[in-house]
Amino acid sequence: MNHQHVDAETKAIQQPDRTVRFLDGSVRVVMELLGTVAIGHGIYQPGWKWSVHVGPTTGRASARHVGYVLSGHMAVRSHDGLEILVGPNQAFAAEPGHDAWVVGDEPCVALDWSPIDPSAFSVATPDDERNR
């Protein structure tokens, strides 16, 4: 078996590693890069809501999300009740346990990043092979 270490990688959104299609017509594609980070591109339709279209299906609470809205608007409510509205050209971060939903009559198109391996975002030490 050949295990080759890759230091750089590119992927096209048209050829994602996985695609999630929601019953309301929303779609999220995910590309995994270098085995360390997943980049999601979601097109969420008006009426989409995490607690309606995702949570009950997966049986899980929402994960941490860090992202950027390209178009449309999404509201996010944290587990402690704080609500924010995110729109075009705005970055956002939400801790686990939040809910999110599309606001308005147009789809919300957003990018999000999450670690595949949480240690991939830790501070590297001089002995770390990734630094050699």
Secondary structure, DSSP 8 states (H G I E B T S, - for coil): ------S-----TTS-SEEEE-TTS-EEEEEEETTTEEEEEEEE-TT-BHHHHTHHHHT-----EEEEEEESEEEEE-TTS-EEEE-TTEEEEE-TT-EEEEESSS-EEEEEEEESSGGGGS---TT-GGG-
